[in-house]
Amino acid sequence: MSIIKILLATYNGEKYITDQINSILNQNGVEVDIVVSDDGSKDKTIDIISENYPHIRINKNIPGTGSAAKNFLKMIENLDFSENFDYVAFCDQDDIWLPEKMKSAVDLLKKENAQLYCSNLTKWEESNNSLSTLKKDFPQKKYDYLFEGGSAGCTYVFTKDFALNLQKFIKKVPNVNLKAFSHDWLVYFLARVHRYDVVIDSNSYIHYRIHDSNVHGHLNKLSFNTIKEKSSEVLTGYYQNHIKNYIQYIDKDTEEYKIYNNFLGNYFQRNFMILKYNTQLMRDKKNC
């Protein structure tokens, strides 16, 4: 039976943490080993975990990292590869996992001989208790990883070998303090640039809770504020800042480097690049 190291990032999650942990412990067909990294919760999150799940290890970030993305990367940095586990999974504090989530991921990784798994999600609007599909399984494009992640990080499951290479890579990445830094994108970028096989499952085994306190989940709601915030990312240099970070990990004699270099150029260079490679950059045609 496969052993999966579950990296659970927490911060003021007392309202949701019990439901999430119970859904992890109810996984079928695999063995789970939960490790919590708390980023300075000021509520009862730690007390709830300690009292109800004494077997779960809790690491406290003092001071806190300040973001879920950096918290996840810190957990990767602290992974002990002498421990017995086969796979690693990211876990948010406020979702619900269906019982077959981990087993389905492992089975598909084995079937496709892949190293990184991600999937569609079931968006759970807490305000009205509605469920809808959040589609992420668009066909992978040749250069999609240059501008987007594979899916939400809470769907990511990856092999121990990939986790080791991710740990080495993270220690070389200097600019994780960028505004809205995305660990989802970083992990997918590493996988694709190093030619790992990635599988995106068309099924969903997670209820991805959308509520007012989400770090990024609210951006999956269609609203004026969502459009405003996503537009602001482009206008304020979100992509440019991340690309300046990522371009140093791409060989200069590659097409990928040319794409990034043109995107960082002037207005005409950037738009020429987008027109030339349009169908190869984004999986969802609505984003092209």
C-alpha positions as CSV (number, residue, x, y, z in Angstrom):
1,M,0.0,0.0,0.0
2,S,1.4,3.4,-1.0
3,I,2.3,5.8,1.7
4,I,1.5,9.5,1.0
5,K,3.1,12.4,2.9
6,I,0.3,15.0,3.2
7,L,1.7,18.5,3.6
8,L,-1.1,20.5,5.3
9,A,-0.7,24.3,5.5
10,T,-2.7,26.0,8.3
11,Y,-3.4,29.6,9.3
12,N,-6.4,30.5,11.4
13,G,-8.4,27.5,10.2
14,E,-10.3,26.5,13.3
15,K,-13.6,26.7,11.4
16,Y,-12.6,24.1,8.8
17,I,-9.7,22.0,10.0
18,T,-11.6,19.2,11.6
19,D,-13.6,18.5,8.5
20,Q,-10.5,18.5,6.3
21,I,-8.4,16.3,8.5
22,N,-11.2,13.8,8.8
23,S,-11.6,13.6,5.1
24,I,-7.8,12.9,4.8
25,L,-7.9,10.2,7.4
26,N,-10.9,8.6,5.5
27,Q,-8.8,8.0,2.3
28,N,-9.3,4.5,0.9
29,G,-6.5,2.2,-0.4
30,V,-3.5,4.3,0.8
31,E,-1.7,5.1,4.0
32,V,-1.5,8.8,4.8
33,D,1.1,10.6,7.0
34,I,-0.1,14.1,7.8
35,V,2.4,16.9,8.6
36,V,1.0,20.3,9.6
37,S,2.9,23.5,9.1
38,D,1.2,26.3,10.9
39,D,2.0,29.9,9.9
40,G,1.2,31.6,13.2
41,S,-2.4,30.9,13.8
42,K,-4.0,33.2,16.4
43,D,-7.2,31.1,16.8
44,K,-7.6,27.5,18.1
45,T,-6.3,25.7,15.0
46,I,-3.3,24.2,16.8
47,D,-5.3,23.3,19.9
48,I,-7.9,21.5,17.9
49,I,-5.3,19.4,16.0
50,S,-3.3,18.7,19.1
51,E,-6.3,17.6,21.2
52,N,-8.1,15.6,18.6
53,Y,-5.2,14.2,16.5
54,P,-2.3,13.8,18.8
55,H,-0.5,11.6,16.3
56,I,-0.2,14.4,13.7
57,R,3.1,16.3,13.7
58,I,2.8,20.0,13.9
59,N,5.6,22.4,12.9
60,K,5.1,26.1,13.9
61,N,6.7,28.8,11.7
62,I,8.1,31.5,14.0
63,P,7.9,34.0,12.5
64,G,5.2,33.0,10.0
65,T,6.2,32.9,6.3
66,G,3.3,35.2,5.5
67,S,1.7,33.2,2.7
68,A,0.4,29.7,2.0
69,A,2.7,29.4,-1.0
70,K,5.8,30.0,1.0
71,N,4.5,27.8,3.8
72,F,4.2,24.9,1.3
73,L,7.7,25.5,-0.1
74,K,9.1,25.5,3.4
75,M,7.5,22.1,4.0
76,I,9.2,20.8,0.9
77,E,12.5,22.2,2.1
78,N,12.0,20.4,5.4
79,L,11.1,17.0,4.0
80,D,13.2,14.2,5.4
81,F,13.8,11.7,2.6
82,S,15.1,9.1,5.0
83,E,11.4,8.7,6.1
84,N,9.2,6.0,4.5
85,F,6.9,7.5,2.0
86,D,6.2,7.1,-1.7
87,Y,4.3,10.2,-2.7
88,V,3.8,13.8,-1.5
89,A,0.5,15.8,-1.6
90,F,-0.3,19.4,-0.9
91,C,-3.3,20.1,1.2
92,D,-5.3,23.3,2.0
93,Q,-7.0,23.6,5.4
94,D,-10.5,24.3,4.3
95,D,-11.4,21.8,1.6
96,I,-13.0,18.3,1.7
97,W,-11.4,15.3,0.1
98,L,-13.4,12.5,-1.3
99,P,-12.3,9.1,0.0
100,E,-10.8,8.0,-3.4
101,K,-8.7,11.2,-4.0
102,M,-5.3,9.9,-3.1
103,K,-5.8,6.3,-4.5
104,S,-7.0,7.7,-7.8
105,A,-4.0,10.0,-8.0
106,V,-1.5,7.2,-7.3
107,D,-3.3,4.9,-9.8
108,L,-3.2,7.5,-12.6
109,L,0.5,8.3,-11.9
110,K,1.4,4.7,-12.2
111,K,-0.8,4.1,-15.3
112,E,0.7,7.1,-17.1
113,N,4.2,6.6,-15.7
114,A,4.0,10.3,-14.6
115,Q,5.7,12.2,-11.8
116,L,3.2,15.0,-11.1
117,Y,-0.6,14.7,-10.9
118,C,-3.2,17.4,-10.7
119,S,-6.9,17.4,-11.5
120,N,-10.2,19.2,-12.0
121,L,-11.9,20.5,-8.9
122,T,-15.5,20.8,-7.6
123,K,-16.0,24.4,-6.7
124,W,-18.0,24.6,-3.4
125,E,-19.7,27.9,-2.9
126,E,-20.1,28.1,0.9
127,S,-22.5,31.0,0.7
128,N,-25.2,28.9,-1.0
129,N,-23.8,25.4,-0.7
130,S,-23.7,24.9,-4.5
131,L,-21.2,22.6,-6.4
132,S,-19.9,23.1,-9.9
133,T,-16.9,21.9,-11.9
134,L,-13.8,24.0,-12.1
135,K,-12.2,22.6,-15.3
136,K,-8.4,22.3,-15.4
137,D,-7.9,19.3,-17.7
138,F,-7.5,21.3,-20.9
139,P,-4.9,19.7,-23.2
140,Q,-1.4,20.6,-22.3
141,K,0.3,22.9,-24.7
142,K,4.0,23.0,-25.6
143,Y,4.7,26.2,-23.6
144,D,1.8,26.5,-21.2
145,Y,4.0,26.1,-18.2
146,L,5.7,29.4,-19.0
147,F,2.5,31.3,-17.9
148,E,0.4,29.1,-15.7
149,G,0.2,26.2,-13.3
150,G,-1.3,22.8,-13.9
151,S,-4.2,23.3,-11.5
152,A,-4.8,24.4,-7.9
153,G,-2.0,23.2,-5.7
154,C,-4.4,21.3,-3.5
155,T,-4.8,18.7,-6.3
156,Y,-1.1,18.1,-6.7
157,V,0.4,14.7,-5.9
158,F,3.9,13.8,-6.9
159,T,6.5,11.1,-6.6
160,K,9.2,11.0,-4.0
161,D,11.8,11.4,-6.7
162,F,10.1,14.5,-8.0
163,A,9.8,15.9,-4.4
164,L,13.6,15.5,-4.0
165,N,14.3,17.5,-7.1
166,L,11.7,20.1,-6.1
167,Q,13.5,20.5,-2.8
168,K,16.8,21.1,-4.6
169,F,15.2,23.5,-7.0
170,I,13.4,25.5,-4.3
171,K,16.7,26.2,-2.5
172,K,18.0,27.9,-5.6
173,V,14.9,30.1,-6.2
174,P,15.5,33.5,-4.7
175,N,12.3,35.5,-5.2
176,V,9.6,33.7,-3.4
177,N,8.6,37.0,-1.8
178,L,7.0,38.2,-5.1
179,K,3.5,39.5,-4.7
180,A,1.0,36.7,-5.2
181,F,3.8,34.2,-5.6
182,S,2.3,30.9,-6.9
183,H,3.7,27.6,-5.7
184,D,1.2,25.9,-8.1
185,W,2.9,27.6,-11.1
186,L,6.4,27.0,-9.7
187,V,5.9,23.2,-9.3
188,Y,4.3,22.8,-12.7
189,F,7.1,25.0,-14.2
190,L,9.8,22.7,-12.7
191,A,8.0,19.6,-13.9
192,R,7.7,20.7,-17.5
193,V,11.0,22.5,-17.9
194,H,12.8,19.4,-16.6
195,R,10.7,17.2,-18.9
196,Y,8.8,15.3,-16.2
197,D,5.5,13.8,-17.3
198,V,2.4,15.5,-15.9
199,V,-1.1,14.1,-15.9
200,I,-4.2,16.3,-15.4
201,D,-7.2,14.2,-14.3
202,S,-10.6,15.0,-15.8
203,N,-12.2,13.8,-12.6
204,S,-12.6,15.7,-9.4
205,Y,-12.1,14.3,-5.9
206,I,-12.1,17.5,-4.0
207,H,-14.7,19.9,-2.8
208,Y,-12.8,23.2,-3.2
209,R,-14.4,25.5,-0.7
210,I,-14.9,29.1,-1.8
211,H,-15.4,31.6,1.1
212,D,-14.4,35.1,2.0
213,S,-11.2,34.2,3.7
214,N,-9.7,32.2,0.7
215,V,-6.2,33.3,-0.3
216,H,-6.9,32.8,-4.0
217,G,-10.1,30.7,-4.1
218,H,-12.2,33.8,-4.5
219,L,-10.5,34.4,-7.9
220,N,-12.4,31.4,-9.2
221,K,-15.7,33.3,-8.7
222,L,-17.1,35.3,-11.7
223,S,-17.5,38.8,-10.3
224,F,-16.4,42.3,-10.9
225,N,-13.8,42.1,-8.2
226,T,-12.3,39.0,-9.7
227,I,-12.0,40.6,-13.2
228,K,-10.6,43.7,-11.6
229,E,-7.9,41.8,-9.6
230,K,-6.9,39.5,-12.5
231,S,-6.6,42.6,-14.8
232,S,-4.6,44.3,-12.2
233,E,-2.1,41.4,-12.2
234,V,-1.3,42.1,-15.8
235,L,-1.1,45.9,-15.5
236,T,1.0,45.8,-12.3
237,G,3.6,43.4,-13.7
238,Y,2.6,40.1,-12.1
239,Y,3.7,38.0,-15.1
240,Q,6.8,40.1,-15.8
241,N,8.0,39.8,-12.2
242,H,7.6,36.0,-12.1
243,I,9.1,35.6,-15.6
244,K,12.2,37.6,-14.5
245,N,12.5,35.0,-11.8
246,Y,11.9,31.9,-13.9
247,I,13.9,32.9,-17.0
248,Q,17.2,32.2,-15.3
249,Y,16.3,28.5,-15.1
250,I,15.9,28.2,-18.9
251,D,18.7,27.6,-21.3
252,K,19.4,30.6,-23.4
253,D,19.5,28.7,-26.7
254,T,15.9,27.5,-26.4
255,E,12.6,28.7,-27.8
256,E,11.3,29.0,-24.2
257,Y,14.0,31.6,-23.4
258,K,13.1,33.6,-26.6
259,I,9.4,33.7,-25.5
260,Y,10.3,34.9,-22.1
261,N,12.8,37.4,-23.4
262,N,10.3,38.9,-25.8
263,F,7.6,39.1,-23.2
264,L,10.0,41.1,-21.0
265,G,10.8,43.4,-24.0
266,N,8.8,46.4,-25.2
267,Y,5.1,46.5,-26.1
268,F,5.6,45.4,-29.7
269,Q,7.9,42.5,-28.8
270,R,5.5,41.2,-26.2
271,N,2.5,41.4,-28.5
272,F,4.4,39.8,-31.4
273,M,5.3,36.9,-29.1
274,I,1.7,36.5,-28.0
275,L,0.5,36.5,-31.6
276,K,3.2,34.1,-32.8
277,Y,2.8,31.5,-30.0
278,N,-0.8,32.2,-29.0
279,T,-2.2,28.6,-29.4
280,Q,0.8,27.1,-27.6
281,L,0.8,29.3,-24.4
282,M,-2.4,28.7,-22.6
283,R,-4.5,25.5,-22.2
284,D,-7.8,27.3,-21.8
285,K,-8.7,29.0,-25.1
286,K,-10.6,31.7,-23.1
287,N,-7.3,32.9,-21.7
288,C,-5.6,33.2,-25.1
